Amino acid sequence: MDAAAAADAATTGSLRKFLEHLSGAGKAIGVLTSGGDAQGMNAAVRAVVRMGIYVGAKVYFIYEGYQGMVDGGTNIAEADWESVSSILQVGGTIIGSARCKDFLSRRRQPGRLGITNLCVIGGDGSLTGANIFRKEWRACCRTGQERGSASAPGVSPGFLCPPSPPQEAAHLHCGVLAALTVQIVPGSREPNRARKKRLNIIIVAEGAIDRKNKPITSEEVKQLVVKQLGYDTRVTILGHVQRGGTPSAFDRILASRMGVAAVIALLEATPETPPCVVSLSGNHPVLLPLMECVQMTQDVQKAMDEGRFQDAVRLRGRSFEGNLKTYKSLAIKLPDDQIPKSNCNVAVINVGAPAAGMNAAVRSAVRVGIANGHRMLAIYDGFDGFAKGQIKEISWTDVGGWTGQGGSILGTKRVLPGKNLGAIAEQMHNHNIHALLMIGGFEAYLGLLELSAAREKHEEFCVPMVMVPATVSNNVPGSDFSIGADTALNTITDTCDRIKQSASGTKRRVFIIETMGGYCGYLANMGALAAGADAAYIFEEPFDIRDLQANVEHLTEKMKTTIQRGLVLRNESCSENYTTDFICQLYSEEGKGVFDCRKNVLGHMQQGGAPSPFDRNFGTKISARAMEWITEKLKEFKGKRFVTDDSICVLGISKRNVLFQPVAELKKETDFEHRIPKEQWWLKLRPLMKILAKYKTSYDVSDAGEMEQVHSRGMHGEPAAI
C-alpha cells in the first residue's frame, strides 16, 4: 500500500483492506462480450480482468461471445494484466462478439476449464443468454462431474451493461435512442418554417411502430412530409456508425465502475446467490436480479405487442417516462390561447465561468416556463448586468438551436451580488420578478447565499430561487454532477488519448498533464480513471516527496514491461510547491536512463467547445425539473412572501435521487476557503483508479449494495435521471 492509500485508509473508517475482505484465490472468472458492439465494452473488459487478477483470481477471455462458449478450444484463453493495456480508447470489443443461435441448442461447459464465475457484457439479448445459461448450468456441472471433469459446483453469472442508459439498465427495448413525436396534420403548416427556421430534424427509431403495431420507416415519414407540407426532405440512416468511434469519458468511467462492481458481486456470491445485473441508479451502484430484469424486458415487449403503449413507457421506468415527457414539452409548443397564464415573471441568469451545456439549460428553462404559462425574462452578463437592468423577455423561438452551442449566450461573469444588492432588488421590483433560476458554479452558489442573507433587508428577494450547478470544476455542494464537467472530462480524455498515441512511436516516455478545477480534483481524478493514467495528484489527498518517489519507482518497473509509456495527471491547485514544472523536472531527473518526461497544461480549452451529449441532456433535464419546482412553489404560495429556507435551494443529484437542498443547510457542508464540498463522492473511486493502474491500495466496498428488486427502484425519493 502506498503512503497516500495508507493515509486514506487511516482517515476513512469505512475502508477495508480489500485483499483481506475478498479473496479470489481458487476463483476463475470468464468474461465475454455479447450482441452488438458498444463503446465502453473494452473499458468493462479491462476492469473485470484487472480487478479479478488484483484479488487473486484467474481471468479468462471468452472470444466471440456465446459462440466462443459453444466452440471452446482457443476461444477461451487466460488473460494477464498486459492483455488489456491500451484498450480504453478503442471502440468495439477486443475479444469479439457474436449473435449465437447455437447457444440455444448446444451445451455450454466452461466449468471444464475450471471457470467458476461468468461475467457477461452486453444488452438485452445477453440478458436472455445469461438466463438460459443460469437454467442449464447446474445440469451441465452434474454431467461434467459424472464424467470426472473438474467442473465447478456452480457459476454465478454477473451481468454489466455499459451501453445502456445507466439509470434504466434493466429496460433495454428499442426506442431509447430516438422518439417519434411529430404530428403532421393535413392543411397545417409547421410553425418553425413560418418563423424562418430553415432546418427541421425528425428522428425515427429503427423499431418505431404505429398504434396498430405496424412499422414506421424513415422513408414513409419523408413521403408524408413531402406530401402534406411540401418541404424538401432527405433521409439519413445512421446505421452502425452509432456503434463505432471512441468511447466517451462517461462510458469509460461507467464501464470501469460496473466491471469492478461485477467482480465484487461475483466474489461475494455463493452457489445459492441468484445471478444479477450490475446497474447504476442515478449515481449509485445497484445489483438487480437477472430474472426480474429478463421479465421486465419481456413485459415491455408484451405491452408493445398488445398496443398498451402507456404501459410500455411506464414499465421502462420512471426516469424514462419523465425524459419522454420533458422531450415532448420542449419540442412541441401549444398555441398561446391553449396555455393557461400564471401571470408570473420568472428570470434566468448565468453566473460564474462559462460551462458547456449552460445554453441547453437556459433553453429548457425558457420553454418549460412558457409551457407552464410564465413570462420568461433573460438576465444578461450575470449579476453585473442584473444590477444595470440588462433584462429582456425571451421567447420560445429565441432559444431555438441553443442546445449544441458552447459557452454562455446570455453572457456570464464572476461578479457577486453583494455590492449591488440594492440595485438588483430595484430591478427585481421594476420587472416584477416572481422567481429566479440561477445557472452557474461556485460563484452562483455564493450569490445565492448572499441573496438569501439579504431577504430581511430587501423583500424583493423573498421569492422562490433555485440554482442549477454548471461548472467544469464540479465543485458545487449539493450535487454529484455539474453541467459542463463531462465536456471538460472528454477534452482531457481526448487529449490524453492523443498523447498516448504519440508515445506509441517513442518508447519510455512519461507525460504530465495539468487539469483545471481549482482546489477540486474531480477532473484530474476522473480524467485519470477514464484515460488509464498511472497517477493523479489532487488537493484532497495530500502527497509528499515520498509519494512522488514511489510513483517514479512504479513507472520504472512499468518500463520493463511491454507498456513503455506513462501518464500522470495533476490538478492545478493540488500543491503550492509541487508544481507541474517541479514534478516534470523531478520525474526527468529520477527517470534518467529509464524514461524521459514531457508536460502539457490544458488550460481553458477545457471550458470551450460544443457540449457533450451528456451535458446537453443533463442540462436540459435538470433545468426542466428546476422550472417545475418553481411552478409548484408559485402555485402553492401565490401572492405570499417566501422566507423559509426551503424556498431558496440548490438542485442536484445525490446518489440515486434528485434533491432540492436549502442553500442555508449546505453551508455546513462547504469548505469555503477552498471552494469545495467537505465530502465528495468521487473520492471513493480514487482507489479504483489506483487498482487499475496496478497499485496496492484499499477499496471501499460498503457501497457495493445488496440485491434489490427491480420494482423497488426509485422508491427512496425522486429518482435521478442522468
LUMGU-950749 format. One record per residue (C-alpha): y, x, z; residue in three letters. Coordinates in steps of 0.1 Angstrom, whole numbers, plus 2048, in hexadecimal, padded with zeros to 3 digits. Each point is the difference from the previous one (the first is absolute). Layout:
residues N
YXZALA...
This chain:
residues 722
800800800MET82280E7F6ASP81D802819ALA8127E27F2ALA7E17EA802ALA7F980C823ALA8237F680BALA7FC7DF7EFASP7E07F9812ALA80F80A821ALA81E7E87FCTHR7ED7E37F2THR7E67F2818GLY7F07EA7E6SER7F581D7EBLEU7DC80A802ARG7EF81F7F3LYS7F17F27E1PHE7E28167FFLEU7F77F6824GLU8057DB7F8HIS7ED7FE7DFLEU7E58167F3SER7F48007DCGLY7E2816809ALA7E17F27EFGLY8157E97EBLYS8028007DAALA81A7EC7EFILE7FE7F57DBGLY8217F97EFVAL8037EE7DFLEU81B7EF7EBTHR7F87E07EFSER80F7E97E6GLY8208077EDGLY814820806ASP81E7FD817ALA81B81980BGLN7F880C823GLY7DA8007FDMET800826800ASN815801820ALA7E77EA811ALA7E38157F4VAL81181F80DARG8077F0822ALA7DC7F5804VAL7F28227F6VAL816815816ARG7FF7E981EMET7DB7FE7FDGLY7FC8257FFILE81A80581BTYR7EA7EC819VAL7E08127F6GLY7F17E77E8ALA7F28087DELYS8117EE7E4VAL7F17F87DETYR8117F77DFPHE7EF7E37EFILE80C8047DCTYR8057E37E8GLU8027E581BGLY7E37E9806TYR7F080C7E0GLN7FD822811GLY7EE7F081DMET7E77F17E8VAL7FB81F7EBASP80081981DGLY7F88247F7GLY81E8167F9THR8167E1805ASN7FE806825ILE80D82280BALA80D80F821GLU826805801ALA81281C812ASP82580580BTRP80B8107DFGLU7EF7E57EBSER81E7E9806VAL81C8197FDSER81D7F87E9SER7F57DC7F9ILE81B7ED813LEU8167FE7E1GLN7E47F87E8VAL7FD7DC7F3GLY7DE7EF7FCGLY7E380E814THR7F08227FEILE7DD7F3808ILE8017E67E6GLY7FB7DA801SER7EB7E77EEALA7F97DB7FFARG7DB7FF805CYS7EA7E27F8LYS7E1813808ASP80B801824PHE7F87DB803LEU7DB8057F6SER7F5824809ARG7FB80E823ARG81981880FARG7F381A818GLN81B81980APRO7ED803821GLY7E68167EFARG81B81B7FFLEU8087FB825GLY8207EC7FAILE8067EC81FTHR8217EF7F8ASN8117F47E0LEU8247FE7F8CYS8097EB7E1VAL8238037F1ILE8097E47E8GLY80A7DC7FAGLY7F17DD804ASP7E28097EAGLY7F981D817SER8017E781DLEU7E47ED7F0THR7EC81F7F9GLY80380C824ALA7F57DE80CASN7E18017E9ILE7F882380DPHE8047F4824ARG7E77E47FBLYS7E58177F0GLU805820813TRP7E97FA81DARG7E47F67E9ALA80681F7EBCYS7FF815820CYS7DF7F080CARG7F18077DETHR80B824801GLY7F2805823GLN7DF7F27F5GLU7FF81A7E4ARG80981C819GLY8238077F4SER81D80B816ALA8137E07FDSER8187F681BALA7FB7E2818PRO81F7EF7F1GLY8208067EDVAL8217F280ASER8147FB7E0PRO825806804GLY8187F27E7PHE82380A7F7LEU8177F37E6CYS81F8147F9PRO8097EF7DFPRO8037DD80FSER81F7F2812PRO7FE810823PRO8087E1813GLN7E67EB7EDGLU7E38177F9ALA7E77E5805ALA80D7EA7E4HIS7FD8117DFLEU7FF7E57E6HIS8158037E1CYS8257F6800GLY80C81A819VAL8128157E5LEU8107E37EEALA80B7DC806ALA8087E87E4LEU81B7E880DTHR8137F97E0VAL8097DC7F7GLN8077FA7DBILE80B7DC7FAVAL8077F27DDPRO8257FC7FAGLY80B81781DSER80F8227FCARG7F981D817GLU821803814PRO7FF8277FFASN8067FF7DBARG81E7E9804ALA80E81A818ARG7FD81C7E6LYS7E180F80FLYS7ED80F7E3ARG7E0809810LEU7E57EA80FASN7DE80C80CILE7E27EB806ILE7E2810811ILE7DE7F17FAVAL7E2809815ALA7E18077ECGLU7ED7E5813GLY81C7E67FEALA7F47DC7FCILE8107DE7FDASP7F97E2817ARG7E27F77EBLYS7F1823805ASN80680A7DCLYS80C8247FAPRO8258067F9ILE80481D7E8THR81F8157FASER7FF7F67DBGLU8007DB809GLU81F805817VAL8118127E4LYS7FA7E47E7GLN80D7E7819LEU820813806VAL8068047DBVAL7F87DB7F8LYS8137F081DGLN81D818804LEU8028137DFGLY803822810TYR7F48207F0ASP7E280A816THR7E981D802ARG7DF805812VAL7F7821812THR7DE80380FILE80081B81BLEU7DA803803GLY7F281F80FHIS821813803VAL8027ED821GLN7E281380CARG80C8227F5GLY81A81880DGLY80781381FTHR7FC7EC821PRO8207F9814SER80680F822ALA7F97DE810PHE7DE7FE7EEASP7F682380BARG80A7FA824ILE7F07DE802LEU7E080E7F0ALA7FF81E818SER8057E981EARG7E57E87F5MET7E881C7F7GLY80380F823VAL7FD7DE810ALA7E07F97ECALA7F082180DVAL80A7F7824ILE7F17DD7FBALA7E080E7F2LEU7FB81981BLEU8067E781CGLU7E97E67EFALA7DD7F980CTHR7E37F27EBPRO80B7DE80FGLU8258037F5THR8077EA7E3PRO80E8117E1PRO8267FE7FECYS81E8027EAVAL81B81980AVAL8227F07FASER82480180ALEU8127E280FSER8258077FDGLY80082480CASN7E27FC817HIS7DC80B7F8PRO7E67E5804VAL7DB7FC7FBLEU7F47E07EFLEU7DB7F47FDPRO7F48067DDLEU7EE7DE7FEMET8207ED809GLU8138137E5CYS7E67F97E6VAL8007DB80AGLN8267FF7FEMET7FF80E7DDTHR7E77E67F6GLN8147E4811ASP81E80A7EBVAL7EC7FF7E0GLN7F17DF809LYS8227F1807ALA80C80C7DFMET7E27F27EEASP8057DE810GLU8257FF7F8GLY80B803825ARG81C8187F8PHE8137FB820GLN7E1807814ASP7FA81F7EBALA82280D809VAL7FB7F8825ARG7DF811800LEU80F8207F3ARG813803821GLY8227F780FARG81181F7F2SER7F57F97DCPHE80C7DC804GLU82180C80EGLY8048197E4ASN7FA7E67E5LEU8197E8811LYS81A81C801THR7FB8097DCTYR8057DC7F4LYS81F7FC815SER80F81F7F0LEU7F67FA7DCALA8097DB7FCILE8227F2809LYS8037DB805LEU81E7EE7F2PRO81E801817ASP7FF7DA806ASP7DC80380DGLN80881A81BILE80C7F1821PRO81F81280BLYS801810822SER826805800ASN7F982380ECYS80D8217F3ASN7E781E804VAL80C8237FAALA7EB81E7F4VAL80A824807ILE7F08237F9ASN80781A81BVAL7F8825801GLY7F18177E6ALA7F27F07E0PRO7DB7F97FFALA7EB7F57E2ALA7F77DC804GLY8217F580FMET80A7ED7E0ASN7DF7EE800ALA8067F5824ALA8247F47F7VAL7F37ED7E2ARG7E57EF816SER8197F781BALA8197F17E7VAL7E77EB7EEARG7ED7F481FVAL8227F8810GLY80B7EC7E2ILE7DF7EE7FEALA8067F5825ASN8227F27F7GLY81681C80EHIS81E8107F0ARG7F98257FDMET81A81B805LEU7FD8247F6ALA81281B815ILE80781F7ECTYR80282480EASP7F17FA822GLY8147FA81FPHE81E8127F1ASP8017E67E4GLY7F97E5819PHE820808814ALA8148027DFLYS7F47DE7F5GLY7EB80C7E2GLN7EC7E0801ILE7F77EA7E2LYS7E97E37FAGLU7E080A7EEILE7EB7E97EASER7DC7FD7F6TRP8068117DETHR81681B80FASP7E181180FVAL7EA7FD7E1GLY7F08217F7GLY807810822TRP7DC80480BTHR7F98207EDGLY822812805GLN80381C819GLY81D807818GLY8167E480CSER8137EB7E7ILE8157F181DLEU80982380BGLY7F980D822THR810818819LYS7F680F821ARG8207F3811VAL7F97EC820LEU8137E0809PRO80D80D822GLY82380A7F6LYS8057E27EAASN7F17E4815LEU8217EC800GLY8048027DAALA7DB7F77FBILE8037E2818ALA81F7F57ECGLU7ED8017DFGLN7E37ED810MET8197E580AHIS8128007DEASN7E07FC7ECHIS7F07E981AASN7E1815802ILE7E47ED813HIS7E581C7FEALA7FC8247F7LEU7E38137EFLEU803826803MET7EA8177EBILE80082580AGLY7F481C815GLY80980E822PHE8267FA7FAGLU7F87DC7FAALA7ED7FF821TYR81D810813LEU8187E87EEGLY7EB7E280CLEU80280D823LEU8268037FEGLU8037DD7F2LEU7EA7F381CSER81581181BALA8207F27F0ALA7F57DC803ARG8127FA821GLU82180B7F1LYS7FC7F27DDHIS7F07DE7FDGLU7FD8047DAGLU7E2817807PHE7EE7E3812CYS7EC7F87E1VAL7DC8087F6PRO7FD8247F5MET7E08117F4VAL7FA8247F3MET7E78097E6VAL7F7826803PRO8078147E1ALA800826802THR7EB81C7F2VAL7FD80F823SER7ED7E280DASN80F805822ASN80C7DD809VAL7F27F3822PRO7EE7DF7FCGLY7EE8067DFSER7E38157F4ASP80F8017DDPHE8228027F1SER80A7F77DCILE8048207ECGLY7E8816814ALA7E47FA7E7ASP81580A7E3THR80A820812ALA7DB807808LEU7F77FC7DCASN81B8197F6THR7F2819819ILE7DC7FA7F5THR8098037DBASP812821807THR7E380E814CYS7E87F67E4ASP8158137E7ARG80281E817ILE7DB801806LYS7FA7FD7DBGLN81781E7FASER7EB813819ALA7E17FB7ECSER80B81C7E9GLY80B81781CTHR7E780581CLYS806808824ARG8227EF804ARG80E7EB81CVAL81D7E77FCPHE8187F581BILE8107DE7F9ILE81E7F3813GLU8037DA803THR81C7E980CMET7FE7E981EGLY81880E81AGLY7EC804820TYR7E67E77F4CYS7E18127F3GLY7F27E17EETYR80680E7DDLEU7F2822808ALA7E17F4811ASN7F77E37E9MET80A8157E2GLY7E881B80CALA7E47E6804LEU8067F37DDALA8038227F0ALA7E3810812GLY81681A811ALA7F481B818ASP81B7FA81AALA81F7EC808ALA81B80B818TYR8127E3811ILE8197FC81DPHE7E97E7812GLU7E581B805GLU81082080DPRO7F28207F2PHE806825807ASP7F88227F1ILE7DC7FE80BARG7FB7E07EBASP8108107E2LEU7E881E804GLN7E27E8803ALA80A7EF7E0ASN8038227EEVAL7DE80980CGLU7F27DF7F4HIS80F8057DELEU7F38247FFTHR7DD7F2805GLU8067E67E6LYS80881A7E6MET7DD80D803LYS7F27DF7F2THR8047F27DETHR81F7ED80BILE81981C7FDGLN8217EE805ARG8127F281EGLY81A7E5806LEU8157FC820VAL81B7E5806LEU81D804818ARG8177E580CASN82480A7FCGLU8087FE825SER7DF80980FCYS80E81F811SER822810803GLU7F38247FDASN7E07FD7ECTYR8127F87E0THR7F17FC7DETHR80C8237F7ASP7F280F820PHE7DE7F07FBILE7FE80B7DCCYS809824809GLN7E780081DLEU7E47F37EATYR80A81A7E5SER7FE81C819GLU7E17F6812GLU7EE7F67E0GLY8098207EELYS7E280C7ECGLY7EF7DE803VAL8187E77F3PHE8257FD7F6ASP8187E480ACYS8197EA7EEARG8187E580ELYS80E7E07F2ASN81B7EA810VAL7FD7DD7F2LEU8227F380CGLY8107E07F5HIS7E87FA7E3MET7EB7EE81AGLN81B7E5803GLN8037FB7DAGLY7EC7F17E5GLY7F27DD7F9ALA7F07EF81EPRO7DA801801SER7EC7E07FCPRO7FA801825PHE825802809ASP8097E57E7ARG7E67E880EASN806809824PHE8257FD7FCGLY7FC7DE7EFTHR7E87F2819LYS81080D820ILE8237F57F5SER7F47DD7F6ALA7F17FD823ARG82180A80FALA8127E57EDMET7E67E680BGLU80780B824TRP8267FC7FBILE7FA7DD7F1THR7EB7F681EGLU81A80C818LYS81C7EE7EELEU7ED7DF7FFLYS7F7803825GLU82280880EPHE8187F47E6LYS82480080DGLY7F781481FLYS80982380BARG7E3819800PHE80181581EVAL7DB80680ATHR7EF8217F8ASP7E77EF7E9ASP81B7F77E8SER8078247F6ILE7E08127F6CYS7EF81B7ECVAL7E57F37E9LEU7E28177FBGLY7DB8047FEILE7EE80B81FSER7DB8067FCLYS7F37DF7F1ARG81E7E9807ASN8237F97F2VAL81780081ELEU8247F7807PHE80981781DGLN8227FC812PRO8148207FBVAL8097FF825ALA7DB804809GLU7FB81D7E7LEU81B815811LYS7E780B81BLYS7E780B7E4GLU81A8167EFTHR807825801ASP8257FE7F6PHE806825801GLU7E78077E5HIS8027DE7EFARG7DB7F8802ILE7EA7E7813PRO7F180E820LYS7DD7F67F4GLU7F68037DBGLN7E07F17F3TRP7FA81A7E5TRP7FC81C819LEU7DD7F3806LYS7F98097DCLEU80B824805ARG7DE80C80CPRO7F17F07E1LEU8158167E9MET7F481F814LYS7DC7F67FFILE8007FB7DBLEU8108237FDALA7E380E815LYS811806821TYR7EE7F9821LYS8147E6812THR7FD7DF813SER8017DE7F1TYR8087DF811ASP7E67E67F8VAL80E7E6818SER80E7ED7E2ASP7E08007EDALA7FC7DB808GLY7E47E9809GLU7EF7EB7E7MET8137DF7FBGLU7FC7E07EDGLN8107FC7DEVAL80E7DE80AHIS81080E820SER8178177EDARG8257FB805GLY7FB7EA81FMET812818816HIS8227F97F1GLY8107FD7DEGLU7EB8167E9PRO81081E7F0ALA7FE8017DAALA8088227F1ILE
